[in-house]
Amino acid sequence: MRRTITTLAVAALALGWTTACEPPPPPASFTVNVAPGVTGGDATPGDGVCETAPGNGVCTLDAAVQEGNALGRADIHVPQVIVRDNPFVLAETTITGQLLFSSEYEYDVREFEIRASDLQIAPGGRLSLEQVDLHITGTATVEGALLMHRLVVSGWIDISDTGLVSLVNAWAGVWASSLPTPASGAWVTNRGTFVSRFSFLSRNMAPAIAPAIVHTLDGGSTGLGANLVSRGSITTPDCLGNPPVSEGYNSTRACGLDSVGDIDDGSNGFPLTDIPLGAVGCGTDVTIDWWGHARPAPDGPPRCSRGSWTG
């Protein structure tokens, strides 16, 4: 039986709400203080200090992740990366804790900030990415939760029956990849829960591969709202398998969407500013776009644009 997606349920998981009487302690906070290319694991995972050797104060991305996994929760600040070919490379690719990666937002000078060959979000693990671009050269296997906001993300995503992937204000898809296309034929293979809102989902960045956006298998549930799919000359369906649940105002091809504002014939290839206040969270749950501009734009009509940025 397909699970029903509700915005409240996704928001509760994304925020880590709990029914416990006592609030959880604040997460540990670490700042990566080395240049891209400097690597090394944590000296003593779980001691609350991010450093590659006792007393050296050197906090690498891998050391911060190891500390966060050991402690259970951590907020990790990642500096800006200006040179595209010199990203932070994540070698500690298994996430068991509840981790938040964040950075400043200056998109004009920002490229892929974190690169990983593969990524594993273990059951109970949660990785939240806020303004931190992620380039996966292999596959992200999600058994826990992967929550992404205001970023560029590339790479194959495989969601297990216990997994959740959420996109808001994202530019996402598969860029040129040397890996074979998954058997599902899609960027996201979904056996669990996949939710995308106000995102630009690209198929034509890898036209030779031309994967669908999502293949929802039995037991999985996909929710789409206010997304814009870019496909260039690709004419195959954007969605495979079980049809998604629509919040409306998606621009797609052959996804089986028929909610208010949906355009499912592939005819719209540019942002439409036609989403009224309150619909799909326009101006309520979603108040900024990918660039950080207000939704709706203060100098325009009280409506939001489809996709990740204000039209």
C-alpha positions as CSV (number, residue, x, y, z in Angstrom):
1,M,0.0,0.0,0.0
2,R,1.4,3.4,-0.9
3,R,2.0,5.7,2.0
4,T,0.3,9.1,2.1
5,I,2.7,12.1,2.2
6,T,1.7,15.0,4.3
7,T,3.6,18.3,4.6
8,L,3.3,18.2,8.4
9,A,4.8,14.7,8.6
10,V,7.8,15.6,6.4
11,A,8.3,18.9,8.3
12,A,8.2,17.1,11.7
13,L,10.9,14.6,10.6
14,A,13.0,17.4,9.0
15,L,12.9,19.4,12.2
16,G,13.6,16.4,14.4
17,W,10.4,16.9,16.5
18,T,10.1,14.6,19.5
19,T,7.4,13.7,21.9
20,A,9.7,13.4,24.8
21,C,9.0,15.7,27.8
22,E,12.5,17.1,27.9
23,P,14.0,18.8,24.9
24,P,17.2,17.2,23.6
25,P,20.5,18.8,24.3
26,P,21.8,21.2,21.7
27,P,24.0,19.5,19.0
28,A,27.7,19.9,19.1
29,S,29.0,22.6,16.7
30,F,32.1,22.3,14.6
31,T,33.7,24.5,11.9
32,V,35.9,23.0,9.2
33,N,39.1,25.1,9.5
34,V,41.3,23.7,6.7
35,A,41.5,24.3,3.0
36,P,40.0,21.8,0.5
37,G,42.4,18.9,0.0
38,V,43.5,18.7,3.7
39,T,42.2,15.4,5.0
40,G,42.5,13.3,8.1
41,G,40.2,11.5,10.6
42,D,39.3,12.6,14.1
43,A,41.8,11.7,16.9
44,T,39.2,10.6,19.4
45,P,35.7,10.4,18.0
46,G,33.1,11.2,20.7
47,D,35.2,13.4,22.9
48,G,33.5,16.6,21.6
49,V,36.7,18.0,20.0
50,C,37.2,18.1,16.3
51,E,40.9,17.7,15.6
52,T,43.1,15.2,13.7
53,A,45.6,14.9,16.5
54,P,45.4,15.7,20.2
55,G,45.8,19.5,20.7
56,N,46.4,20.4,17.1
57,G,43.0,22.1,16.5
58,V,42.8,20.9,12.9
59,C,39.2,20.2,12.1
60,T,38.7,18.5,8.8
61,L,35.4,17.6,7.2
62,D,35.9,13.9,7.9
63,A,36.9,14.6,11.5
64,A,33.8,16.6,12.0
65,V,31.6,13.9,10.6
66,Q,33.3,11.2,12.8
67,E,32.7,13.4,15.9
68,G,29.1,14.0,14.9
69,N,28.4,10.3,14.3
70,A,30.0,9.4,17.6
71,L,28.1,12.1,19.6
72,G,24.8,11.4,17.7
73,R,24.2,15.1,16.7
74,A,26.3,17.9,15.3
75,D,26.1,21.1,13.3
76,I,29.0,21.3,10.9
77,H,29.9,24.6,9.2
78,V,31.7,24.3,5.8
79,P,33.7,27.3,4.4
80,Q,33.0,28.6,0.9
81,V,34.8,26.9,-2.0
82,I,35.5,29.2,-4.9
83,V,37.5,26.9,-7.2
84,R,35.3,24.2,-8.7
85,D,38.1,21.7,-9.1
86,N,39.2,21.9,-5.5
87,P,36.2,20.8,-3.4
88,F,36.1,19.3,0.0
89,V,36.3,15.6,-0.5
90,L,34.3,13.5,2.0
91,A,35.9,10.2,2.7
92,E,33.8,9.4,5.8
93,T,30.7,8.6,3.7
94,T,28.6,6.7,6.2
95,I,26.2,8.9,8.2
96,T,24.9,7.4,11.4
97,G,24.2,10.5,13.5
98,Q,22.0,13.5,12.9
99,L,24.2,16.0,11.1
100,L,23.7,19.4,9.6
101,F,26.1,20.8,7.0
102,S,25.8,24.6,6.4
103,S,27.7,27.4,4.8
104,E,27.4,31.0,3.8
105,Y,25.5,31.7,0.6
106,E,27.1,33.6,-2.2
107,Y,26.1,31.6,-5.2
108,D,28.1,33.8,-7.7
109,V,31.3,32.4,-6.2
110,R,30.1,29.0,-5.1
111,E,30.5,25.7,-6.9
112,F,30.3,22.1,-5.8
113,E,31.6,22.4,-2.2
114,I,31.5,18.7,-1.1
115,R,32.3,15.8,-3.3
116,A,31.9,12.1,-2.4
117,S,32.2,8.9,-4.4
118,D,29.3,7.3,-2.6
119,L,27.1,8.2,0.4
120,Q,25.3,6.0,2.9
121,I,22.7,7.4,5.2
122,A,22.2,4.6,7.8
123,P,18.8,3.8,9.4
124,G,18.2,6.5,12.0
125,G,20.9,8.7,10.5
126,R,20.0,12.1,9.1
127,L,22.0,14.4,6.9
128,S,20.7,18.0,6.4
129,L,22.4,20.2,3.8
130,E,21.7,23.9,4.0
131,Q,23.4,26.0,1.3
132,V,26.1,23.4,0.7
133,D,26.4,21.9,-2.8
134,L,26.9,18.1,-3.0
135,H,28.4,16.2,-6.0
136,I,28.2,12.5,-5.7
137,T,30.2,10.7,-8.3
138,G,28.4,7.4,-7.5
139,T,25.3,6.7,-5.5
140,A,23.7,8.0,-2.3
141,T,22.0,5.1,-0.6
142,V,19.4,6.5,1.9
143,E,18.0,4.3,4.6
144,G,17.6,7.3,7.0
145,A,16.9,10.9,5.9
146,L,18.6,13.2,3.5
147,L,17.2,16.7,3.7
148,M,18.4,19.3,1.2
149,H,17.7,23.1,1.0
150,R,19.1,25.8,-1.3
151,L,21.8,23.8,-3.0
152,V,23.0,22.1,-6.2
153,V,23.0,18.3,-5.9
154,S,24.2,15.7,-8.4
155,G,24.5,12.0,-8.4
156,W,22.3,8.9,-8.3
157,I,20.0,8.5,-5.3
158,D,18.6,5.2,-4.1
159,I,16.0,5.4,-1.3
160,S,15.2,2.3,0.7
161,D,11.9,1.4,2.2
162,T,12.9,3.2,5.4
163,G,14.4,6.2,3.7
164,L,13.3,9.8,3.2
165,V,14.8,12.4,0.7
166,S,13.5,15.9,0.7
167,L,14.3,18.8,-1.7
168,V,13.4,22.4,-1.3
169,N,14.8,25.2,-3.5
170,A,17.2,22.8,-5.2
171,W,18.8,22.4,-8.6
172,A,19.2,18.7,-8.9
173,G,19.8,15.9,-11.3
174,V,22.5,13.8,-12.9
175,W,25.5,15.6,-14.4
176,A,27.9,13.7,-16.7
177,S,28.5,10.3,-15.0
178,S,30.8,7.5,-15.9
179,L,28.7,5.1,-13.9
180,P,26.0,3.0,-15.7
181,T,22.4,4.1,-15.3
182,P,20.6,2.2,-12.6
183,A,18.2,-0.5,-13.6
184,S,15.4,1.8,-12.5
185,G,16.3,4.2,-15.3
186,A,15.9,7.2,-13.1
187,W,17.9,9.8,-11.1
188,V,16.0,8.8,-7.9
189,T,15.1,5.2,-7.3
190,N,12.4,5.4,-4.6
191,R,11.2,2.6,-2.4
192,G,10.5,4.9,0.5
193,T,9.6,8.6,0.5
194,F,10.8,11.3,-1.9
195,V,9.4,14.8,-1.7
196,S,10.5,17.7,-3.9
197,R,9.1,21.3,-3.7
198,F,10.1,24.4,-5.6
199,S,13.0,22.7,-7.3
200,F,14.6,22.7,-10.7
201,L,15.0,19.1,-11.7
202,S,17.4,18.7,-14.7
203,R,17.5,15.8,-17.1
204,N,19.4,17.5,-19.9
205,M,22.7,17.9,-18.0
206,A,23.5,14.3,-19.0
207,P,21.6,13.9,-22.3
208,A,23.4,10.8,-23.3
209,I,22.0,9.1,-20.2
210,A,18.6,10.8,-20.2
211,P,17.4,9.3,-16.9
212,A,13.9,10.0,-15.7
213,I,13.6,12.1,-12.6
214,V,12.1,9.4,-10.3
215,H,11.1,5.8,-10.5
216,T,8.7,5.1,-7.6
217,L,8.6,1.4,-6.9
218,D,5.9,-0.5,-5.0
219,G,5.8,0.6,-1.4
220,G,7.3,3.9,-2.2
221,S,5.6,7.3,-2.3
222,T,6.7,10.4,-4.2
223,G,5.3,13.9,-3.6
224,L,5.9,16.8,-6.0
225,G,4.9,20.5,-5.7
226,A,5.9,23.6,-7.7
227,N,8.8,21.8,-9.5
228,L,10.1,22.6,-13.0
229,V,11.7,19.9,-15.0
230,S,14.3,20.8,-17.7
231,R,14.7,18.1,-20.3
232,G,15.9,19.8,-23.5
233,S,15.0,17.6,-26.4
234,I,14.4,14.5,-24.3
235,T,10.9,13.2,-24.9
236,T,10.7,10.2,-22.6
237,P,8.6,10.4,-19.3
238,D,9.9,12.3,-16.3
239,C,8.4,9.8,-13.9
240,L,8.4,6.0,-13.9
241,G,6.5,3.5,-11.8
242,N,3.8,4.5,-9.4
243,P,2.5,8.1,-10.1
244,P,3.5,10.8,-7.7
245,V,1.2,12.6,-5.3
246,S,0.9,16.2,-6.5
247,E,0.6,19.4,-4.4
248,G,0.0,21.2,-7.7
249,Y,1.9,23.7,-10.0
250,N,4.4,21.2,-11.4
251,S,5.8,21.5,-15.0
252,T,6.6,17.9,-16.0
253,R,6.1,15.3,-18.8
254,A,4.1,12.1,-18.4
255,C,4.1,11.9,-14.6
256,G,0.4,11.4,-14.3
257,L,-0.1,14.7,-12.5
258,D,-3.5,16.4,-12.7
259,S,-3.7,18.6,-9.6
260,V,-4.4,22.4,-9.8
261,G,-1.8,24.2,-11.9
262,D,0.0,21.0,-13.1
263,I,1.3,21.0,-16.7
264,D,2.2,17.4,-17.5
265,D,2.6,17.5,-21.2
266,G,6.2,18.8,-21.3
267,S,5.1,22.1,-22.9
268,N,6.4,24.5,-20.3
269,G,10.2,25.0,-20.2
270,F,10.4,28.2,-18.3
271,P,9.4,29.4,-14.8
272,L,5.8,30.5,-14.5
273,T,4.9,33.0,-11.7
274,D,1.4,31.6,-11.1
275,I,1.4,30.0,-7.6
276,P,-1.0,31.9,-5.2
277,L,0.0,32.7,-1.7
278,G,-0.4,29.6,0.6
279,A,-0.4,27.1,-2.3
280,V,2.5,24.6,-2.0
281,G,3.7,26.7,0.9
282,C,4.2,29.8,-1.2
283,G,5.0,32.7,1.1
284,T,4.3,30.6,4.2
285,D,6.4,27.4,4.5
286,V,8.7,28.6,1.6
287,T,9.6,32.2,1.9
288,I,12.9,32.5,0.0
289,D,14.2,31.0,-3.2
290,W,17.5,29.3,-4.2
291,W,19.3,32.7,-4.4
292,G,17.8,33.9,-1.1
293,H,15.3,36.2,-2.7
294,A,11.9,36.6,-1.1
295,R,9.0,34.4,-2.2
296,P,6.9,36.1,-3.5
297,A,9.1,38.9,-4.9
298,P,8.3,42.1,-2.9
299,D,8.0,44.2,-6.1
300,G,5.8,41.8,-8.0
301,P,2.4,40.2,-7.8
302,P,1.6,38.1,-4.6
303,R,2.5,34.9,-6.4
304,C,5.5,32.5,-6.4
305,S,7.4,31.0,-9.4
306,R,7.7,27.3,-10.1
307,G,11.1,25.9,-9.7
308,S,14.0,26.9,-7.5
309,W,14.2,30.6,-8.1
310,T,11.9,33.6,-8.4
311,G,11.1,34.2,-12.0
